[in-house]
Amino acid sequence: MKKCLLCMLLLSLPAWAYTDEGRLPYTGKAGQLPLEVVTGFLGQRLGSDGRFEYATLKIEQHSRPEAFDYAQISVLREGLLDDSVRGNRWRFDVNRASDGRWRIDSVREDFSCWRGRAGWGVKPCR
């Protein structure tokens, strides 16, 4: 009975309810920089086998230089080889854990569409 209830709940979620938050917190390896932890988290979304499917990749990191225990990292892919999605944007909050490793505590993903809505939104493009 519990399995059927769980299946019904999962099936009732809208398609855009997919999120990476189930993988959080995500902790990097010792010695990694916050940017390395984020690119490790994104993995094949940035490319694989020497190939990528976007025209532009922009990465920004903002931190407090007086503390070095927190960073906000934005990753933007634009010009995707997709007939509906123009771009993806991820915004990460990364904190230094008590053992010195960097940990992603939150991630937000937005989509920009070739057609339909203007600007960025949390629902994937159709």
Residue, then its C-alpha position, 0 to 999 in steps of 0.5 A: m500500500k505504501k508503495c502505491l501511495l508513493c507512486m501516486l505522489l510521484l506521478s502527480l508532480p508536474a514535469w517541472a518539479y524535477t530538482d537536484e535538491g535531493r542530492l544536497p548537501y553535496t560535499g566536495k573532496a578535500g583540497q577542492l575549490p568551490l568552483e571544482v565542487v560545483t562543476g563536479f556536481l553538474g558533471q555531464r551537464l557541462g559536457s562529456d567526451g570532449r563535447f558540449e552543446y551550448a554556445t556560451l558558458k559563463i561562471e561567476q563566483h562571489s565571496r566574502p574575502e574577509a571570511f573565505d567560508y562562503a561563496q555564491i556561484s552562478v553557472l549559465r549555459e546559453g545557445l543550447l542545441d535544443d529547439s525549446v530551451r535557450g539556456n540554463r542557469w544554476r545558482f549555488d550557495v557553497n559553504r565550508a564544512s567543519d572538516g574544511r571541505w566545501r559543501i553545496d547547501s542549495v541550488r536553484e535552476d532556471f530556464s530561458c526558452w526560445r519560444g513561449r515565456a520571456g525571461w527566466g523561469v523555474k518551469p522547463c520550456r515546452 
